[in-house]
Amino acid sequence: MMKLKSIAYSTVTVALGVAIVFPTLEPVIARAAVATDAVIVTQTVTSGIAINAPADITMTALSTSQNTAVGSTTWTVTTNNQAGYKLEVNAGTNPALRDGATSETFANYTETVTGTPETWSVTSAYEFGFSGYGTHVPSATWGTDTDCIAGANVPSTGLKWRGFNALTLSQLATSSSETGTSGTGSTFCVATQQQGIFAPSGSYTATITATATTL
């Protein structure tokens, strides 16, 4: 009987010992203090625009047997402006094409509806006009051809032509977004024709300025 009591006592003692020791073995859980902050990064991109300086245009000479001539050059506009750009052209004199030595001039191309580009047609006159084509040149205004000529020195019939309107700017191309890093080219076409009357001999020049402007 004494032996059983001793065993029971020992069991109780061990149990109590475990109960007392166990809490000391549990890990202590500490809550970390937290603080946060945010920064705003601002990057400004400055809008810019550039236009190249293409080659001048030398037309085929008109004569008693050569009645038409066509020439072209290409302006490339480069811009990162998100809203895009417009490209306009204007002549330095009115009429645009003139002989500085004699003051003789070619008439500015005359449209059936003033200022509205149309299929090339000259009657009983000698005239000078322009057109264009390219990715940013609206085909609804300037036609759908991708060449200035229908044949050697013959103005394209797929393009629409007009004359320079005094010294005012005429829009040739436009875009509602930025260009690629290499820019976008717009080809500028010019044409002359004498029909039913000779243009007086001489050296005629026109100074045409292209202006690229961000929108």
KAQUI-V293842 format. One record per backbone hydrogen bond with DSSP energy under -1.0 kcal/mol. NH is the residue of the N-H (numbers start at 1). CO is the residue of the C=O. Records with the same first field share a line. If there is no record, write none. Layout:
NH=CO  CO
This chain:
5=1
6=2
7=3
8=4
9=5
10=6
11=7
12=8
13=9
14=10
15=11
16=12
17=13
18=14
19=15
20=16
21=17
22=18
24=21
25=22
50=78
52=76
63=66
69=192
71=190
73=188
75=186
77=184
78=50
80=48
84=81
85=175
86=213
87=173
88=211
89=170
90=209
92=207
98=205
99=104
103=99
106=97
107=126
109=128
116=113
118=161
125=195
127=193
128=107
129=191
130=162
131=189
133=187
137=134
142=138
143=139
144=158
150=154
154=151
156=148
160=142
161=118
162=130
166=164
168=165
170=89
172=87
173=87
174=136
175=85
179=79
183=180
184=77
186=75
187=133
188=73
189=131
190=71
191=129
192=69
193=127
194=67
195=125
205=98
209=90
211=88
213=86
215=84
